[in-house]
Amino acid sequence: MGMSTVDHATVARVKEAVAAHCDGDLLAATQPHQDTLRFEIKKTAVRAVASALVGDLQARFMISVGTDKRSLAGDFAISHLFSLDREHLYVLVDSPVSEQDPKIESITEVIPGANWAEREFRDAIGVRPEGHPDPRRLLLADDWPEGMYPLRKDFPYNYQPPRAENVRPQMLEPPKGASVVPIGPFFPVLEEPAYWRMFVEGETIVGCDLRIFYNHRGIEKLGDTVLTYNEIPYLAERICGICGFIHSTCYCQAVEKAAGIEVPRRARYIRTLMLELERIHSHLLWLGIAGHIIGFDTVLMQTWRIREPVMWFCEEISGNRKTYGMNTVGGLRRDLPDQIKPKLLEILAGVEKEAVAVRNAIVGDTTLQARTKGVGCLTNEWAKKICVVGPPARASGVPIDARIDHPYAAYDELPPRIATEEAGDTWARVLVRVAELLESIRLVREALAAMPEGPVCVEIKEEIPPDRIGVSVVEAPRGEAVHMVLTGGDNRPLRWRVRAPTYPNLQAMPAMVAGANIADVPITLGSLDPCFSCTERLETVDRKTSKVRIYSHAELLELSRKARSGGAR
């Protein structure tokens, strides 16, 4: 994959800073890849090292990872991943944690954006972050049995815990004198379940609380227990209904980096082209939904109409409008035919012309501005503290973009122009995404013009060695997606960690709605373009008897076959 050169002085400076704050607790320092520094430190030095990274070196926290390594090293491992964006460098801080004393220093008070990540590794492998300000569950359901940790290696992937009765979510109490306005778990402008409790005094919000993970699907567990390296891309593509190619690319890049696989240059260009097409139709979809949330349905109808030719084109070249199935470890499963170039250029011209017309219409719309200017403000300071990514970060004056900070695919040769705003409100996020829509059109044209000849996949002749690590990021329309893979035996990862862009961005909501009017909550949340998860099962309700039936996987397959053969309607 494309990769920027990391300055040797930067590497030396980071090593010196980490060693200085370890106070003798540094166990090992390695550089597994040109763009990755990995430190193993004793758990007693975690908070000091995290403080040095974000304070002295201006590093940005990305995600924490809990790994069950008892079969290899006899203990658990907690890893905190940071990015030095301008230096194009990842810094991974690992700490061994014994099974007899499963706890580690919390870094949330130092880095507020680490809140959910630390709660998640506690739920997943049972390592407790000591001193965490919010010890409630995050990943696990409230009725999940105590002492059972799903990402431990001795926990079966298909275990079904017994159902508990009369269990209520553990929610924060409202401030004295405040009332509670619940939003969700099912709400008209949210396609997926999330339970918000807004604490209000009159119409003014004075605090809020959130419960999500209702549809957690155990994707990471499947990745290290059941699926092989080259089966996981199909699962990764289903992490998000809009950003599918993004996640399969991010996963494949992580494995390719860990295994030292060099992807052919043509495959890198095609990945770039498909990623930008996905960005185009995602931005158009989001713009329409944002209009719908505030009752501006003309925007919804127009942008979704403009989006359709892009979806048809993706179906023509991949067989599917959305889930393309093109990525594989080592490149792509199919090439792009040469004859598609004129048609794609024609589609881009039409989308660009109509998108510019929509932009010109909304930029001058005073009603739209009244509903978005000064609404859902996220200051530059809080955007950095909570570690938000993507358009919400750039609209608050934080100029991060994975395509530039950690170039991948062909972005080292096709760098995007970063769109930023300073206001940090909903209107600023609208402006950023409209600018990015037009920039993506330019990038697709340039990718087509510079498309090299050659193969699109490299043959992998040897097994991927165990105990290799690969960190990959891809800039999704919502922001930076992160995949980390630790290779294992048996042709599958030992650990696969996924962080979608909504994960950090949702944590900014309390800061964005504080002091706001309750009527501004839907568009503030919508401006983050949240994606909670995709539907994990199907229920049907008999209209005559009102009985609920849940179809099994086999029954759904049989119904699908009948429908295709004309036997079911």
C-alpha positions as CSV (number, residue, x, y, z in Angstrom):
1,M,0.0,0.0,0.0
2,G,1.1,3.6,-0.4
3,M,3.1,4.9,2.6
4,S,4.7,8.1,3.5
5,T,8.3,8.2,4.7
6,V,8.6,8.6,8.5
7,D,11.4,10.8,9.7
8,H,14.1,9.1,11.7
9,A,14.3,12.1,14.1
10,T,10.6,11.7,14.8
11,V,11.0,8.0,15.7
12,A,13.9,8.8,18.0
13,R,12.0,11.6,19.7
14,V,9.0,9.3,20.4
15,K,11.2,6.5,21.7
16,E,13.0,9.0,24.0
17,A,9.7,10.5,25.3
18,V,8.2,7.0,26.0
19,A,11.3,5.8,27.8
20,A,11.6,8.9,29.9
21,H,8.0,8.5,31.2
22,C,8.3,4.8,31.8
23,D,10.6,5.2,34.8
24,G,12.3,1.9,34.1
25,D,9.0,0.1,33.1
26,L,9.8,-0.1,29.4
27,L,10.0,-3.8,28.5
28,A,10.6,-3.6,24.7
29,A,10.5,-1.1,21.8
30,T,10.2,-2.3,18.2
31,Q,9.3,-0.9,14.8
32,P,7.4,-3.7,13.0
33,H,6.7,-1.4,10.1
34,Q,8.1,1.8,8.8
35,D,5.0,3.7,10.0
36,T,4.5,1.8,13.3
37,L,6.3,2.0,16.6
38,R,5.4,-0.6,19.2
39,F,6.2,-0.3,22.9
40,E,5.7,-2.9,25.6
41,I,5.5,-1.3,29.0
42,K,4.5,-2.4,32.5
43,K,0.9,-1.5,33.2
44,T,1.9,0.8,36.0
45,A,3.4,3.2,33.5
46,V,0.4,3.4,31.1
47,R,-1.1,6.6,32.3
48,A,2.2,8.5,32.4
49,V,3.1,7.3,28.8
50,A,-0.4,8.2,27.5
51,S,-0.1,11.7,29.1
52,A,3.3,12.2,27.4
53,L,2.0,11.1,24.0
54,V,-1.0,13.4,23.9
55,G,0.6,16.2,25.9
56,D,4.2,16.5,24.8
57,L,4.0,14.9,21.4
58,Q,0.5,16.0,20.4
59,A,-0.5,12.4,19.5
60,R,-4.1,11.5,18.9
61,F,-5.8,8.6,20.6
62,M,-7.4,6.2,18.2
63,I,-8.6,3.0,20.0
64,S,-7.8,0.5,22.8
65,V,-7.6,-3.2,22.2
66,G,-8.0,-6.1,24.7
67,T,-6.4,-9.4,23.6
68,D,-6.5,-12.8,25.3
69,K,-2.9,-14.0,24.9
70,R,-3.0,-16.6,27.7
71,S,-2.3,-19.5,25.3
72,L,0.8,-17.7,24.1
73,A,2.2,-15.6,27.0
74,G,0.0,-16.6,29.9
75,D,-1.7,-13.3,30.3
76,F,-3.9,-10.7,28.7
77,A,-2.7,-7.7,26.7
78,I,-4.1,-4.2,26.7
79,S,-3.0,-2.1,23.7
80,H,-3.6,1.7,23.2
81,L,-3.2,2.9,19.7
82,F,-2.1,6.5,19.0
83,S,-1.4,8.5,15.8
84,L,1.0,11.3,15.2
85,D,-0.9,12.5,12.1
86,R,1.5,15.0,10.6
87,E,4.4,12.6,11.1
88,H,2.5,9.7,9.5
89,L,3.3,7.5,12.5
90,Y,1.3,5.0,14.6
91,V,2.3,4.4,18.2
92,L,1.1,1.2,19.8
93,V,1.5,0.9,23.6
94,D,1.1,-2.7,24.8
95,S,0.9,-3.8,28.5
96,P,0.7,-7.4,29.8
97,V,-2.0,-7.9,32.4
98,S,-2.0,-11.1,34.5
99,E,-5.1,-13.2,34.9
100,Q,-4.6,-13.2,38.7
101,D,-4.8,-9.3,38.8
102,P,-6.9,-8.3,35.8
103,K,-6.8,-4.5,36.1
104,I,-4.9,-1.6,34.5
105,E,-4.7,2.1,35.0
106,S,-7.4,4.0,33.2
107,I,-6.4,6.8,30.8
108,T,-9.9,8.3,30.4
109,E,-9.2,11.2,32.8
110,V,-6.2,12.0,30.7
111,I,-7.9,11.3,27.3
112,P,-11.7,11.7,27.5
113,G,-12.0,10.0,24.1
114,A,-10.8,6.7,25.6
115,N,-14.0,6.3,27.7
116,W,-15.8,3.7,25.6
117,A,-12.7,1.9,24.5
118,E,-11.7,1.1,28.1
119,R,-15.3,0.1,29.0
120,E,-15.3,-2.2,26.0
121,F,-12.1,-4.2,26.8
122,R,-13.4,-4.6,30.4
123,D,-16.7,-6.1,29.0
124,A,-14.8,-8.1,26.3
125,I,-12.0,-9.8,28.2
126,G,-12.5,-8.8,31.8
127,V,-9.6,-6.4,32.4
128,R,-10.8,-3.6,34.7
129,P,-9.6,0.0,34.0
130,E,-8.9,1.3,37.5
131,G,-10.1,4.8,38.1
132,H,-12.4,5.0,35.1
133,P,-15.1,7.7,35.8
134,D,-18.0,5.6,34.3
135,P,-17.8,1.9,35.2
136,R,-21.1,0.9,33.6
137,R,-21.3,-1.8,30.9
138,L,-21.0,-0.7,27.3
139,L,-20.6,-3.7,25.0
140,L,-22.6,-6.3,26.9
141,A,-26.3,-6.4,27.4
142,D,-27.5,-5.5,30.9
143,D,-28.8,-9.0,31.4
144,W,-25.5,-10.6,30.4
145,P,-24.3,-13.0,33.1
146,E,-21.5,-11.7,35.4
147,G,-18.0,-13.1,34.9
148,M,-18.5,-14.2,31.3
149,Y,-16.2,-12.4,28.8
150,P,-17.0,-13.1,25.1
151,L,-13.5,-12.3,23.6
152,R,-11.7,-14.7,25.8
153,K,-10.4,-17.6,23.8
154,D,-12.1,-20.2,26.0
155,F,-15.5,-18.6,25.4
156,P,-17.5,-20.3,22.5
157,Y,-18.5,-18.0,19.6
158,N,-22.0,-19.5,19.5
159,Y,-22.8,-19.4,23.2
160,Q,-26.3,-18.2,24.0
161,P,-26.6,-16.9,27.6
162,P,-29.8,-17.4,29.6
163,R,-32.3,-14.5,29.5
164,A,-32.7,-12.5,32.6
165,E,-36.0,-11.0,33.6
166,N,-36.8,-7.5,34.8
167,V,-33.3,-6.0,34.1
168,R,-33.2,-2.3,33.4
169,P,-30.4,-0.4,31.8
170,Q,-28.0,1.3,34.2
171,M,-28.5,5.0,33.3
172,L,-27.3,8.2,34.8
173,E,-29.6,10.1,37.1
174,P,-30.6,13.6,35.9
175,P,-29.4,16.7,37.7
176,K,-31.6,17.9,40.5
177,G,-34.7,19.7,39.2
178,A,-34.2,18.4,35.6
179,S,-36.8,16.4,33.7
180,V,-36.0,13.4,31.5
181,V,-37.0,13.3,27.8
182,P,-36.4,9.8,26.3
183,I,-35.4,9.4,22.7
184,G,-35.5,5.8,21.5
185,P,-34.7,3.0,21.5
186,F,-36.9,3.4,18.4
187,F,-37.2,6.9,17.0
188,P,-38.5,8.1,13.6
189,V,-35.2,9.7,12.3
190,L,-33.0,6.9,13.6
191,E,-32.9,3.8,11.5
192,E,-31.3,1.8,14.3
193,P,-31.9,1.4,18.0
194,A,-30.3,3.8,20.5
195,Y,-31.6,5.0,23.8
196,W,-31.0,8.6,24.7
197,R,-32.1,10.3,27.9
198,M,-32.1,14.0,27.6
199,F,-32.0,15.9,30.9
200,V,-33.9,19.2,30.4
201,E,-35.0,22.3,32.3
202,G,-37.9,23.6,30.3
203,E,-36.7,23.3,26.7
204,T,-33.0,23.5,27.5
205,I,-30.8,20.5,27.7
206,V,-28.6,20.3,30.8
207,G,-27.2,16.8,30.2
208,C,-27.8,13.5,28.5
209,D,-27.0,9.8,28.7
210,L,-26.8,7.1,26.0
211,R,-27.2,3.4,25.8
212,I,-26.3,1.6,22.5
213,F,-24.9,-1.8,21.4
214,Y,-28.4,-3.2,21.1
215,N,-27.5,-4.9,17.8
216,H,-23.9,-6.0,18.6
217,R,-23.2,-8.9,16.3
218,G,-20.0,-10.4,17.5
219,I,-18.1,-9.7,14.3
220,E,-14.7,-9.7,15.9
221,K,-15.4,-13.0,17.7
222,L,-16.3,-14.6,14.4
223,G,-13.1,-13.3,12.8
224,D,-10.8,-15.1,15.2
225,T,-12.7,-18.3,15.8
226,V,-14.6,-19.4,12.7
227,L,-13.5,-17.5,9.6
228,T,-10.2,-17.6,7.7
229,Y,-8.2,-14.6,6.5
230,N,-9.9,-14.5,3.1
231,E,-13.4,-15.1,4.3
232,I,-13.3,-12.1,6.7
233,P,-13.4,-9.5,3.9
234,Y,-17.0,-10.5,3.1
235,L,-17.9,-10.2,6.8
236,A,-16.0,-6.9,7.1
237,E,-18.0,-5.5,4.1
238,R,-21.2,-6.1,6.1
239,I,-20.1,-4.1,9.2
240,C,-21.8,-1.0,7.7
241,G,-24.5,-0.8,5.1
242,I,-23.0,2.2,3.4
243,C,-19.2,1.9,4.1
244,G,-18.8,-1.7,3.2
245,F,-15.9,-1.4,0.7
246,I,-14.2,0.9,3.2
247,H,-14.2,-1.8,5.9
248,S,-13.1,-4.6,3.6
249,T,-10.3,-2.5,2.3
250,C,-9.2,-1.5,5.8
251,Y,-9.2,-5.1,6.9
252,C,-7.3,-6.4,3.9
253,Q,-4.7,-3.6,4.2
254,A,-4.1,-4.6,7.9
255,V,-3.5,-8.2,6.9
256,E,-1.4,-7.2,3.9
257,K,0.8,-5.0,6.1
258,A,1.2,-7.7,8.8
259,A,2.1,-10.3,6.2
260,G,4.4,-8.0,4.1
261,I,2.2,-8.4,1.0
262,E,2.7,-5.8,-1.7
263,V,-0.6,-5.1,-3.5
264,P,-0.3,-4.4,-7.3
265,R,-0.4,-0.7,-8.2
266,R,-3.5,-1.2,-10.4
267,A,-5.4,-2.8,-7.5
268,R,-4.5,0.2,-5.3
269,Y,-5.9,2.6,-7.9
270,I,-9.1,0.6,-8.3
271,R,-9.5,0.5,-4.5
272,T,-9.1,4.3,-4.5
273,L,-11.7,4.7,-7.3
274,M,-14.3,2.5,-5.5
275,L,-13.6,4.2,-2.1
276,E,-14.4,7.6,-3.7
277,L,-17.5,6.3,-5.4
278,E,-18.7,5.0,-2.1
279,R,-17.9,8.5,-0.6
280,I,-19.9,10.2,-3.3
281,H,-23.1,8.2,-2.8
282,S,-22.7,8.3,1.0
283,H,-22.5,12.1,1.1
284,L,-25.5,12.4,-1.2
285,L,-27.5,10.0,1.0
286,W,-26.5,11.9,4.2
287,L,-27.4,15.2,2.7
288,G,-30.9,13.9,1.8
289,I,-31.4,12.5,5.3
290,A,-30.2,15.7,6.9
291,G,-32.8,17.6,4.9
292,H,-35.5,15.1,5.8
293,I,-34.8,15.5,9.6
294,I,-35.6,19.2,9.4
295,G,-38.5,18.8,7.1
296,F,-36.7,19.8,3.9
297,D,-37.8,16.8,1.9
298,T,-37.0,18.4,-1.5
299,V,-33.3,18.0,-0.6
300,L,-34.0,14.3,0.2
301,M,-35.7,13.6,-3.1
302,Q,-33.2,15.5,-5.2
303,T,-30.0,14.1,-3.7
304,W,-31.3,10.5,-3.7
305,R,-32.2,10.9,-7.3
306,I,-28.8,12.3,-8.1
307,R,-27.2,9.3,-6.3
308,E,-28.9,6.6,-8.3
309,P,-26.7,6.6,-11.4
310,V,-23.7,6.0,-9.1
311,M,-25.4,3.0,-7.5
312,W,-26.4,1.6,-10.9
313,F,-22.8,1.9,-12.0
314,C,-21.5,0.1,-9.0
315,E,-23.9,-2.7,-9.7
316,E,-22.8,-2.9,-13.3
317,I,-19.1,-3.4,-12.4
318,S,-19.5,-5.6,-9.3
319,G,-22.9,-7.2,-9.5
320,N,-24.3,-5.4,-6.4
321,R,-25.4,-1.8,-5.8
322,K,-23.7,-1.7,-2.4
323,T,-21.9,-4.9,-1.2
324,Y,-19.3,-5.3,-4.0
325,G,-17.4,-8.4,-2.9
326,M,-14.3,-7.2,-4.7
327,N,-11.6,-7.1,-2.0
328,T,-9.4,-10.0,-1.1
329,V,-6.1,-10.2,0.8
330,G,-3.5,-9.3,-1.8
331,G,-5.7,-7.1,-4.0
332,L,-9.0,-7.5,-5.9
333,R,-11.1,-10.4,-7.0
334,R,-12.0,-8.7,-10.3
335,D,-10.6,-6.0,-12.6
336,L,-12.4,-3.0,-14.1
337,P,-13.2,-3.4,-17.8
338,D,-11.6,-0.6,-19.9
339,Q,-15.0,0.2,-21.6
340,I,-16.5,1.6,-18.4
341,K,-14.3,4.7,-18.5
342,P,-16.5,6.8,-20.9
343,K,-19.7,5.8,-19.0
344,L,-18.2,6.7,-15.6
345,L,-17.0,10.1,-16.9
346,E,-20.5,10.8,-18.2
347,I,-22.1,9.8,-14.8
348,L,-19.6,12.0,-12.9
349,A,-20.4,15.0,-15.1
350,G,-24.1,14.6,-14.5
351,V,-23.7,14.1,-10.7
352,E,-21.3,17.1,-10.5
353,K,-23.6,19.4,-12.4
354,E,-26.6,18.5,-10.3
355,A,-24.7,18.5,-7.0
356,V,-23.4,22.0,-7.7
357,A,-27.0,23.1,-8.3
358,V,-28.1,21.6,-4.9
359,R,-25.2,23.2,-3.2
360,N,-26.0,26.6,-4.6
361,A,-29.6,26.2,-3.6
362,I,-28.9,25.2,0.0
363,V,-26.1,27.7,0.6
364,G,-28.5,30.5,0.1
365,D,-31.5,29.0,1.9
366,T,-32.2,31.1,5.0
367,T,-34.6,28.6,6.6
368,L,-31.9,25.8,6.4
369,Q,-29.3,28.1,7.9
370,A,-31.7,29.1,10.7
371,R,-32.0,25.4,11.6
372,T,-28.2,24.6,11.4
373,K,-26.1,27.7,12.1
374,G,-25.1,27.8,15.8
375,V,-26.7,24.4,16.4
376,G,-24.8,21.4,17.8
377,C,-21.6,23.3,18.3
378,L,-18.4,21.3,19.0
379,T,-15.4,23.5,19.9
380,N,-12.0,22.8,18.5
381,E,-10.8,22.0,22.1
382,W,-13.5,19.4,22.7
383,A,-13.2,17.9,19.3
384,K,-9.5,17.1,20.1
385,K,-10.2,15.9,23.6
386,I,-13.0,13.5,22.5
387,C,-10.9,12.4,19.5
388,V,-13.6,12.9,16.9
389,V,-12.9,12.1,13.3
390,G,-14.0,12.9,9.8
391,P,-16.3,15.8,8.9
392,P,-17.2,16.6,12.5
393,A,-13.5,17.1,13.3
394,R,-12.7,19.0,10.1
395,A,-15.8,21.3,10.7
396,S,-14.3,22.1,14.1
397,G,-11.0,23.1,12.7
398,V,-9.1,19.8,13.2
399,P,-7.5,19.1,9.8
400,I,-7.2,15.3,10.0
401,D,-7.8,13.0,7.1
402,A,-6.5,9.4,7.0
403,R,-5.9,9.7,3.2
404,I,-3.2,12.3,3.9
405,D,-2.0,11.5,7.4
406,H,-1.6,7.7,6.7
407,P,-1.7,7.3,2.9
408,Y,-3.0,4.0,1.6
409,A,-4.3,2.6,-1.7
410,A,-3.2,5.2,-4.3
411,Y,-3.6,8.3,-2.1
412,D,0.1,8.8,-1.9
413,E,-0.2,9.7,-5.6
414,L,-3.7,11.2,-5.6
415,P,-3.9,13.3,-2.4
416,P,-7.2,14.9,-1.6
417,R,-7.7,18.6,-0.7
418,I,-8.9,18.8,2.9
419,A,-12.1,20.8,3.5
420,T,-12.2,22.5,6.9
421,E,-14.4,25.0,8.7
422,E,-14.0,26.7,12.1
423,A,-17.5,27.2,13.5
424,G,-18.0,23.6,14.6
425,D,-21.8,23.7,14.2
426,T,-24.2,21.7,12.0
427,W,-23.9,24.2,9.2
428,A,-20.1,23.8,9.1
429,R,-20.5,20.0,8.9
430,V,-22.9,20.5,5.9
431,L,-20.4,22.7,4.2
432,V,-17.5,20.2,4.7
433,R,-19.5,17.3,3.4
434,V,-20.7,19.2,0.3
435,A,-17.1,20.2,-0.5
436,E,-15.9,16.7,0.0
437,L,-18.6,15.4,-2.4
438,L,-17.2,17.6,-5.2
439,E,-13.6,16.7,-4.3
440,S,-14.4,13.0,-4.6
441,I,-15.6,13.5,-8.1
442,R,-12.3,15.1,-9.0
443,L,-10.4,12.2,-7.4
444,V,-12.3,9.6,-9.4
445,R,-11.5,11.4,-12.6
446,E,-7.8,11.6,-11.7
447,A,-7.8,7.9,-10.7
448,L,-9.3,7.0,-14.1
449,A,-6.8,9.2,-16.0
450,A,-3.8,7.7,-14.1
451,M,-5.0,4.1,-13.9
452,P,-2.0,1.9,-14.5
453,E,-2.0,-1.4,-16.4
454,G,-1.1,-4.7,-14.8
455,P,-2.5,-7.4,-12.4
456,V,-5.0,-6.7,-9.7
457,C,-4.0,-9.4,-7.2
458,V,-0.8,-11.0,-6.0
459,E,-0.6,-14.7,-5.4
460,I,0.0,-15.6,-1.7
461,K,2.2,-18.8,-1.8
462,E,3.1,-19.1,1.9
463,E,1.0,-19.1,5.1
464,I,0.8,-15.8,6.9
465,P,3.2,-16.1,9.9
466,P,1.8,-15.8,13.4
467,D,2.4,-12.9,15.9
468,R,2.6,-10.2,13.2
469,I,0.7,-7.0,13.6
470,G,-0.9,-4.7,11.1
471,V,-2.6,-1.3,11.7
472,S,-4.7,0.2,8.9
473,V,-6.9,3.2,8.6
474,V,-9.3,4.2,5.8
475,E,-11.1,7.6,5.6
476,A,-14.8,6.7,5.4
477,P,-17.4,9.4,4.6
478,R,-18.2,9.6,8.3
479,G,-14.5,9.7,9.3
480,E,-11.6,7.4,9.9
481,A,-12.1,3.7,10.3
482,V,-9.4,1.7,12.1
483,H,-8.7,-2.1,11.8
484,M,-5.9,-3.8,13.7
485,V,-5.0,-7.4,13.0
486,L,-2.7,-9.6,15.1
487,T,-2.0,-12.7,13.1
488,G,-2.4,-16.2,14.5
489,G,-2.2,-19.8,13.4
490,D,-4.8,-21.9,11.6
491,N,-5.1,-19.4,8.8
492,R,-7.0,-16.8,10.9
493,P,-6.2,-13.8,13.1
494,L,-5.5,-14.1,16.7
495,R,-7.2,-10.8,17.2
496,W,-9.1,-8.5,14.8
497,R,-10.1,-5.1,16.2
498,V,-12.5,-2.8,14.4
499,R,-13.3,0.8,15.2
500,A,-15.9,2.6,13.0
501,P,-15.9,6.4,12.8
502,T,-19.2,6.7,14.7
503,Y,-17.6,5.2,17.7
504,P,-15.6,8.3,18.7
505,N,-18.0,10.7,17.2
506,L,-21.0,9.7,19.2
507,Q,-19.1,10.4,22.4
508,A,-19.1,14.1,21.5
509,M,-22.9,14.3,21.7
510,P,-23.1,15.5,25.3
511,A,-20.8,18.4,24.5
512,M,-22.8,19.2,21.4
513,V,-26.2,19.4,22.9
514,A,-25.3,21.0,26.2
515,G,-27.4,24.2,26.5
516,A,-29.3,23.5,23.3
517,N,-33.0,23.3,22.6
518,I,-34.6,19.9,22.7
519,A,-35.9,20.4,19.1
520,D,-32.3,20.6,17.8
521,V,-31.3,17.2,19.0
522,P,-32.3,15.2,15.9
523,I,-30.4,17.3,13.4
524,T,-27.4,17.6,15.8
525,L,-27.3,13.8,16.0
526,G,-28.0,13.5,12.3
527,S,-25.1,15.8,11.5
528,L,-22.7,13.1,12.8
529,D,-24.2,10.7,10.3
530,P,-24.3,8.0,13.0
531,C,-24.3,4.3,12.1
532,F,-25.0,2.1,15.2
533,S,-25.0,-1.3,13.5
534,C,-26.9,-3.3,10.9
535,T,-29.9,-5.5,11.5
536,E,-28.8,-8.9,12.9
537,R,-32.1,-10.9,12.6
538,L,-35.5,-10.8,11.1
539,E,-38.9,-10.9,12.9
540,T,-42.3,-11.1,11.2
541,V,-45.6,-10.3,12.7
542,D,-48.8,-12.1,11.6
543,R,-51.4,-9.3,11.1
544,K,-54.3,-11.7,11.9
545,T,-53.0,-13.3,15.1
546,S,-50.4,-10.6,16.1
547,K,-48.0,-13.5,16.8
548,V,-44.2,-12.9,16.3
549,R,-42.1,-15.4,14.5
550,I,-38.4,-15.4,14.1
551,Y,-37.2,-17.2,11.0
552,S,-34.1,-19.4,11.1
553,H,-31.2,-19.0,8.7
554,A,-32.2,-22.1,6.8
555,E,-35.8,-20.9,6.5
556,L,-34.7,-17.6,5.1
557,L,-32.5,-19.4,2.5
558,E,-35.4,-21.6,1.5
559,L,-37.8,-18.6,1.1
560,S,-35.1,-16.8,-1.0
561,R,-34.7,-19.8,-3.3
562,K,-38.5,-20.1,-3.8
563,A,-38.8,-16.3,-4.5
564,R,-36.0,-16.6,-7.2
565,S,-37.7,-19.6,-8.8
566,G,-41.1,-17.9,-8.8
567,G,-42.5,-20.2,-6.1
568,A,-43.1,-17.5,-3.5
569,R,-44.7,-14.0,-3.7
